Amino acid sequence: RFVHLYINGLYWGLYNLVERVDEWFGPGYLGGDEDEYDVIKWIRSEGMVISAGNDDVWRELLQLVRGDIEIQETYEAAAALLDMENLIDYMLINFYIGNTDWPDNNSYTFRQRTEAGRFRFVSWDAEESLVSANANSLGKNNTTTGAELFQRLRRNPEFQILLMDRIEKHFSPGGILTDDHVSRR
């Protein structure tokens, strides 16, 4: 959102007002302090970047999904570190809009470093979307990103059921990704 900034009646110019996914993002929505959060982002020219905290639990999550994710105990261990519904919804929206500037760029995940803290993904800077009806990002599988998690988790039967449930929720009548709902927005 672009805004004109005036301070004490003096015009400072036109600014792009945007919320950043940083260490203050999580506390604003989930509580806690900014020093309790791990924030990871992907920038195409740099790869995976630790924006706040560390990537210890992220690496643990990657190791789990790169293992035998079809084993229920492995899946449950991954689910304790990752908000599965959030990942699916995040992927579905990016697939739906045909985001071509993602997932190896403009992608964020964050978690609160608590026992119950799980990684969540946030869409950000998706201006290269809805450009073409032929854009297809379903096969994206960039290493260390949410796309890799999604592609590997798809092998697990429980995740498959959750994926089908989320697709039904969003694409069935009344869902947020139905033609009627999208057209109104």
C-alpha positions in Angstrom: 0.0 0.0 0.0 1.5 3.3 -1.0 1.1 6.3 1.4 2.0 9.9 1.4 4.0 10.8 4.5 3.6 14.1 6.3 5.4 14.9 9.5 4.3 18.1 11.3 2.9 19.3 8.0 6.1 18.7 6.0 5.8 16.4 3.1 8.4 13.6 3.1 7.3 11.8 0.0 5.6 8.6 -1.2 6.4 5.4 0.7 5.4 1.8 0.2 3.8 0.7 3.5 4.6 -3.0 3.9 4.7 -5.4 6.8 8.1 -7.2 7.1 8.4 -10.8 8.2 11.1 -10.3 10.8 11.7 -11.0 14.5 8.9 -8.6 15.4 6.4 -10.2 13.1 5.7 -13.3 15.2 5.3 -11.5 18.5 2.8 -9.2 16.9 0.6 -12.2 15.9 1.5 -15.0 18.3 2.9 -13.2 21.4 6.2 -13.6 23.1 9.4 -11.5 22.5 11.3 -10.9 19.3 14.4 -12.7 20.7 12.2 -15.9 20.9 11.7 -16.3 17.1 13.5 -18.1 14.3 12.9 -16.4 11.0 14.1 -17.8 7.7 13.7 -16.2 4.3 14.8 -17.2 0.8 16.4 -14.7 -1.6 17.2 -16.0 -5.1 20.7 -14.4 -5.2 21.6 -15.6 -1.7 19.6 -18.8 -1.0 18.3 -19.5 2.5 19.0 -16.6 4.9 18.5 -16.7 8.7 16.8 -13.4 9.4 16.5 -13.9 13.1 17.3 -16.7 15.6 18.9 -19.8 14.1 18.1 -22.7 11.8 18.7 -25.6 14.2 15.1 -26.8 14.3 14.7 -26.0 10.5 17.6 -28.4 9.8 16.0 -31.0 12.1 12.8 -30.7 10.2 14.5 -31.0 6.8 16.3 -34.2 8.0 13.0 -35.7 9.1 11.2 -35.1 5.8 14.2 -36.3 3.9 14.1 -39.5 5.8 11.3 -42.1 5.6 8.4 -39.7 6.0 5.9 -42.6 5.3 6.7 -43.9 8.8 4.0 -42.5 11.2 6.5 -41.7 14.0 8.6 -39.7 11.5 5.6 -37.8 10.2 4.4 -37.0 13.8 7.9 -35.7 14.7 7.8 -33.4 11.6 4.2 -32.3 12.5 5.5 -31.3 15.9 7.9 -28.8 14.1 5.7 -27.7 11.2 2.1 -26.3 11.0 1.0 -28.8 8.3 -2.3 -27.0 7.5 -0.5 -23.7 7.1 2.1 -25.3 4.8 -0.7 -26.8 2.6 -2.7 -23.5 2.5 0.5 -21.6 1.7 1.4 -24.0 -1.2 -2.2 -24.0 -2.5 -2.4 -20.3 -2.8 0.9 -20.0 -4.5 -0.1 -22.8 -6.9 -3.4 -21.1 -7.6 -1.9 -17.7 -8.4 0.9 -19.2 -10.5 3.5 -17.4 -8.4 6.7 -17.4 -10.6 8.9 -15.4 -8.1 8.8 -18.2 -5.5 9.7 -20.4 -3.6 13.4 -19.8 -3.8 12.7 -16.1 -3.5 10.2 -14.0 -1.5 9.5 -16.9 0.8 9.4 -16.7 4.6 8.9 -19.1 7.5 9.0 -18.4 11.2 8.5 -20.1 14.6 8.6 -19.3 18.2 11.3 -21.1 20.0 9.0 -22.8 22.5 8.1 -26.5 23.0 4.9 -26.0 21.0 6.5 -23.6 18.4 6.0 -24.8 14.8 7.2 -23.3 11.6 4.6 -21.3 9.7 4.9 -19.9 6.2 3.9 -16.4 5.1 3.2 -15.2 1.6 5.1 -12.0 0.8 5.9 -10.0 -2.3 3.9 -12.1 -4.8 3.6 -9.5 -7.6 4.7 -12.0 -10.2 1.4 -13.8 -9.9 -1.8 -14.2 -12.0 0.3 -13.2 -15.0 -0.6 -16.2 -17.2 -3.3 -18.8 -17.1 -0.6 -21.3 -18.2 1.7 -20.6 -15.2 2.3 -23.9 -13.4 4.3 -24.2 -10.2 3.0 -27.5 -9.0 6.3 -29.3 -9.6 8.5 -26.8 -7.8 10.8 -28.5 -5.4 13.6 -26.1 -4.5 16.0 -27.5 -1.9 15.5 -26.3 1.7 12.2 -24.4 0.9 8.6 -25.0 1.8 8.3 -26.6 -1.7 10.7 -29.3 -0.7 8.8 -30.0 2.5 5.6 -30.2 0.6 6.8 -32.5 -2.1 8.4 -34.9 0.4 5.4 -34.8 2.8 3.1 -35.8 -0.1 4.5 -39.4 0.3 2.8 -39.7 3.7 -0.8 -41.1 3.7 -1.9 -38.9 6.6 -0.5 -35.8 4.8 -2.3 -36.9 1.6 -5.6 -37.0 3.5 -4.9 -33.5 5.1 -4.1 -32.2 1.7 -7.3 -33.5 0.2 -9.3 -32.0 3.1 -7.7 -28.6 2.6 -8.3 -28.7 -1.2 -11.9 -29.6 -0.5 -12.3 -26.8 2.0 -10.9 -24.1 -0.3 -12.2 -25.3 -3.7 -15.7 -26.5 -2.7 -18.7 -24.2 -2.8 -18.1 -21.4 -0.3 -14.4 -21.9 -0.3 -12.0 -19.0 -0.6 -10.5 -20.3 -3.9 -13.8 -20.9 -5.7 -14.5 -18.8 -8.8 -17.3 -16.9 -7.1 -15.3 -16.0 -4.0 -12.2 -15.0 -6.0 -14.3 -12.9 -8.5 -15.8 -11.0 -5.6 -12.4 -10.2 -4.1 
